[in-house]
Amino acid sequence: MPVADSRLPGKVALVTGAGSGIGRETAIRCAGEGARVACADLNEETALATAAEIGSDALGLGVDVTKTASVEAGVNAVADHFGGLDCLINNAGVTIVGATHRLSEDDWDVELATNLKSIYLVSKAAWPHLVARGGGSIAQTASIAGIWAIPDDAAYCASKAGAIMLTKCMALDGARDGIRANCVCPGFTQTPMIEGYFADQPDPQASRAHAESIHPLGRLGRPRDIADAFVYLSSDEASWVTGTALVVDGGLISGIWGG
């Protein structure tokens, strides 16, 4: 049972991409704040592992967030299991390194489908369940890459810029239904995704050191830093917050940093 001073007492939260990184930490944080949590991931095994870490009340399920049938089945299973849905956190994503003129069409399609189309599909499926509860919260993982261009990362930047604008549109579309929509824009955060990004660079160690050095607060983000932002946006503390892109980046895009 949620404790009296928890921030998500009794709320039902669905987190996509919950098998690792930001999604895993967010699912755990939501549960720690009193939410009943469904952990969805393309890899069902990792989703189940996160759910097991949370405890017996959590649900783990495999969902392909780029496919309508899988999304609808997953969202409906969550609503049936818990009796409704209050909070959706669209965190599933990938990054595929490549400049515009070098990126393959297949890689472009995968990145846009996973990072942007998925937000539309999962939010659409969740919408009637949120309305049935009198409204709720939808939040997604965008990125500073949706605001601040990064070389050789064209599809990722485009998908995250799209996520920010889609969030704003959803905020307007959801206002009458009591549905709030926001996104979090992390800086470079210590996740398997960023490790893959560093590994794809010509000098991974130098790439990591550079990434650390350009954040004024002197380090990469931690998944907990981003999870805390999602807890806030999903909570009643943010009841008058919608259409916001909350930047959590250690000061990265505040201006030129000389160290």
C-alpha angles and dihedrals in degrees: 000000000000116000119242097255097044117125100224102034111180095345120141112229130189116200121189121204086030096148097087147354120008094357094053093048091046093052091050092047093049090052090048089056093055103270125137102232137209114197115205126184138155085242103063092193093061091044090054090047092055091047090050090051090053094049145249096313094059124094125217123194142162114244131171099213092197094062122075096211093050092046095049092047091049097047092046090049090054093049092047093048096048100027095246145350131257107166132035121190112189103201105143112121149139136205123215115186115228143119117240095257094047102039115105120234090240092055091048091052094048093050096046092044094049099040103034115011089051091061090055094046098046094041091049091051092046095046100086091046091053091047090051089059092050095262135314146183133296117186131170140194107248119159145224080255087074089061104027120044120235122202117248092012102092102143094043092051092046092049093049093047086052090050091056094050093042088053091055091049091049090051090057093042093049101043096091090049093050091249116142120202125196139150138212121226108204125194118221104323130189102253136126087260095059090043087057090049092052091047090056092057122095090244109024095185093051090046091054093047091050092049091052093047096054094058107088091214088061104239145065117264122265123226088245090061090060096038090057089056091052092050090054095047091048094048132085087251086077095047091128096042118098136141091027128142101206110204114213104174114125089255095302099142097034092097145294110329120204098184 
